Structure formats: structure tokens, C-alpha cells
Amino acid sequence: MIAAGLCWSTGGIFVRSVAMTDAWEIVLWRSVFMAAFLFAVLAWWHRGALWSKIAAVGAAGLLSGALLACTFFFFILSLTRNTAANTFVLMSTGPFFVAVLGLVFLGERVPARTWAAMAVALAGIVLMFIEGLDAGRSIGNLLALGVPTAFAFNVVVLRKMHATVDMVPSVMIAGLISIAVALPFAWPLAPTARDLAVLAPMGMIQLGLGCLLMTQASRHLSAGEIGLFTLIETILAPLWVWIGVGERPSELALAGGVIVFGALAANEWVAFRQARSASAAPA
């Protein structure tokens, strides 16, 4: 799971390293390489059962893929209109969106600690939006919030339909959907060899390998542990961009990011400790 967080955290520096400025074309090529990578992995894993494994995801897998594809678009469109720090910190609010939508649509109880953490995180988000108004980044901030929103709806759909979907085929389907949607907007294509050299590892390693690693980790870790480890992406992603291309977050954005991250870390840490205590208690 640590390795998955490291893979995901490179998204910002990859986007800043490509010369093309068309977000639709970036999504297109990233998805092409990701889908090709995952298809190769699935073919190697399942051999003759490849197509049956893909078909097994059913309607729930298709809907899951569509929602994941939305996160791909929101992520790239936000990064091309916003700082990496703002985008990744706002994306990290995903557990809160899942909690709220789970309460509304599934009737799942939200712990008091999560409500308190959401209130604190909201204050940090407001600070970031105030900074975005002055810098013309409000659209980028809204697009960044689209990522955890689509992700949360994806979780709710899977729980509502009581679906057990293999994550790898669903992610590959998401790549195919995003290719179909992005192609008309990205045409005519004009990638340089340098752009493709950057987008290939972005699709295969940053996104494809990251999702593969998370899938494997989910067999051995609890949801609380996975939520805690995903914060690695939030911590490292703005640092890579800051170190690599000198994109330093503003003071107000840094303050808002610290507040959001602190609320997230506290909420996930308490959940993790409570889960450990419960599992260690006598039957």
C-alpha cells in the first residue's frame, strides 16, 4: 500500500513534465497506456480465461468503470488549472464524501469523530477556495473536488448493488471509457516523442501499477489501514512538484492543506486504533 501511494503521488510531476497543454489529450494518452498495461497484466494472469474475467464484472463493473473514468478527467482538468497542492489536498477528502453518501444512500452510521474531522477539514477547504478566488483557481478547486465525489459514488454504487467486482478489469474498463470520451475533444492528436515518453510511465506506473498494488494490498489490510496509507499521496505529490519544477504553494494554500491533512490524519488514525483494539479484544 505504501508503494501504491508512491505511484499515485507522481501524477502532478508527470503532468507538469509534458509539453502539451490540452488536458483532453493528456487524459487520452494516459488512458491508452494504462488500458494497454492492464490488458497485458490480465492476459498474463488469466491466460485463456481473460475474456470471462472481464465479462464477469457485469453492470456494476461498467458503472464502476464509468465513475472511475470521471475521476481521471477531473484529476487532469484540475491539475491543468490549479496548483498540485490544492488539487491533491482537496482530493484527499474522499473518505469524508464516502461517509456522507453512505449515510444518505445506505443508512451507514457516521462516527462523531468523522463529523468533527469533516468540520475542521471544511475550514481548511474554505481557506483554499479563498486563495483560489484571488488566483483564478476556483474552477480548478471545484474540479479537484469532483474526484472524491465520483469516487464516493462509486463506492456507494458497489455497496448498494452488493457487487464484488475485480478491481483490475474495472480500472481497464475505466481507461477504455475515458479514451472514447476524450478522443473527439483531443482530435487532431499532436503528441511529441517526449510527451509520449512521459505519458507512458504515467499511464502504466502512476495509475495502472498504483491500482494493481492497492488491489493486492486490500487482501491483507483493513479499510482503516488503507485509508491511512493513501495519505502518502497527499503528502508527497505537492512535494515532488515543488522539488521538480519549483511550484511552491501559497501560504494560504499551505495553511488550508495542513488543516485538511491534520483532520484526515487524526480521523484515520483514531479509526485505525479503534479497529486494532476491537480485533485484539477477547471474543
N, C-alpha and C positions, 0 to 999 in steps of 0.2 A: 504494500500500500504506500509505503514511503517512495518507492520507485515510481508508482503511478503519479503521485503528487509532483515528483520531479519532472516527469514527462509533460504533464499539463502546464506546469509553470513556465515552460519555454514558449508558450503561444505568443506572448507580447513581443518578445525579441525577434521571433520569426517574422511577424507582421511588419515590424519596423525595419527588417532587413531586406524586404522585397522592394524593387523599384516601381512596380505597378501600383497605381493608386485606385484602381477600380475594385471596390470591395466585392462586387459580384464575381469578378474573375478570380479573385483570391479564394473565395468560397468554392468556386467550381474546381479549380486545380487541387486545392486541399482535399476536397471530397473525392476526386478522381483517384488520387494516390492512396487515400485512406481505404476506399472501397476495394481497390486492387490488392492492397496489402491484406485486408481481412479476408477477401476471397481466397487468396493464396494460403493463408493460415487455415481457414476452414477446409479447403481441399486437402491439405496435408493431414489435418486432424481426422477427418471423417471419410476420406477416400470415396468409396462408392456410395456412401450414404449422404453425400454432400447436399444434394437437392432435397432429400427428405428432411434433413435437419433445418434447411432454410424454410421449407414449406410448413414445418411444424410450429412456427411462431404464430401462424394464423392471423386473425383480425387484430388481436391485441398487439401482436408484434408489429403489424403495419402501422397501427395508430401510435405505438411507442416510437417507431422509426420516424414518423411524421413530426412528432413533438421534439425528438432529438434533433431533427433537421432544422427546426425553428431555432434551437439553441445555437446551431452552427452559424446561422445568418445573424442573429442578434449579437453574437460574440464578435464576429469580424466587422460588422457595421458599426458597433460601438467603438472598437479599437481604432477604427479609421476616423473617428470623430471625437475621441476622448483620450485622456491620459491612461496609461496602463494601470496606474494605481487606482484611479476612480473605477475603471471597469472591473478589475479583479476584486476589489473590496465589495462593490455592490453585488457582484456575482456570488460572493461567499455567503450571502444572506439566504441561500437556498433552503437550509434546514428550517428557517422560520416560515417560509412560504409553504413548505410541506406541512408544517404543524397547523397553520391556519386552514389550508384547504382540506386537510384530513379532518379537522373539526367540523367544517361546513358540510362536506360531502360524505364523510364516512362516520361522523359522530365520535371520532377518536379524541380522547381527553388530552388537553394540553396542560402540562405541569405549570405550576405557578412560577417556577424558576425560568421557564421559557418565555412566559408573558413578560416577566421583569427584564429578561435579556432583550426581548424584542423592543421594549420601550426605550432601553438605553441605546440599542443599535439604531433606532429610528432617529434619535437625536444626532448621531453621527452622520446618518444619511442626509438629514436636513442640512447639516454643515456643508457636506459635499455638493449638494444641489445649489446652495447659496453661492459657493465658489464657482460652480458651473454656469450660473446666470451671468456672472461678470465675465467669464472667459468664453461664453458662447458654446458651452458644452452640455447644455440641458438635454438636447436630443441624444447625445452620446450616453448620458446618465440613464435616460429612460430606456434606451436600447439595452444597456447593461442589465437593467432590472428585468428585461424580457427573458434573459437566460434562466435565472432561478424560477421565474413564473412558469415557463414552459416545462422546466424540469419537474416542478412540483405537480403540475397537471399530469405529467407522465406517470409519476408515482401513484397519484390518486386513481388514474385510469387502470393501472395494473392491479391495484388492490381492489378496486370496485368490481373488476371482471374476474377477480380471483385467478389471475393468469400467472403461470410460471413460464417465463419466456427466457430463452437462452440469450444473454446479452449480446454476444458476438454477432449472430445473424441480424438482430435488431439494429445494431450500430451500422452494419453494412447496408441494410435497407435505408437507414437514415442518409447515408452517403449517396445512394442512388437517387433518392428523392431530391436531395439538395442539388445534385447535378442537373436533374431535369428542370428544376425551378430556376436555377442560376443561368443556365445556358442561353436562353433568349435575351436576358439582360446583359450578359457578358459579351455577346457576339457583336462584332467580329473579335476573335481572340488574337492577342498580340503579346504572348509571353516571350521573354528573352531566355536564353540558356541559363543565365544567372538566376532569374526568377524561379525557373523550374528546379534548379539545384537547391533552392531554399524551400520551395513548397513541397518537394518530395519528402524530405525528412519531417516537415511539419505535418503532413497528412499521415505518414506511416508511423512516426515515433511519437510526436506530441499528442496526436489524437488516437490513432489506431492502437499503438502499443500501450498507451495510458489506459484505454478502456479494457484491453486484454488483461493487464496486470490487476486492475480493480476487480475484474470478474474472478480471477483466481484468488485474490485476497478475501473476497466476500465469503468464500467457503470456510475460512478459518477465523474471521474476525466478526465481532458483533457490530450492529449498526452504529452504536455509540463510538466504538473504536474507529470505524471507517469515517464517521463524521469528523472526529478529532484529527485524523491524519490528512483529510482533504484540506485542512487549513494550511498545509505546507504550500499549496499552490498560491494561496493569498499572500503568504509571507514572501515567497521567493520571486514571483512573477514581476512585481514592480522593481525589485532589486536588480534582476537581470537587465531590464530595460534602462534603469538608471546607470548601471555599470557599463552596459554595452553601447548605448547611444546617447547617454547624458540627459535623459528625460527625467528631470527631477520634479517630483510632485510639489505643489504649492503648500505653504504652511497650513492653510485651512483644510486642504485635502488630506494632508498628513494627520492633522488633529482628528478629522472625521473618521479616517481609516483606523486610527488607534482605538477610537471609541467603539467602532463596529467590531473590529477584531477582538478587543477585550471582552465585549459582550458575548461574542460567539465562543471564544475560548473558554470563558467561565461556564457558559451553559453546557458545552460539550464535555468539559472536564467533570462537572458535577454529575452529569448523566452517566459518564463512564465509571465514576467511583460508585455511584448507586448500583449500577449493573454488576460491578465486581463484588460489592458487598452482598447483593442478593444471591449471586451464584455461589458465594462462599458460605452462606448461611446453611445450617443443618436442615434437612428435609422436614 
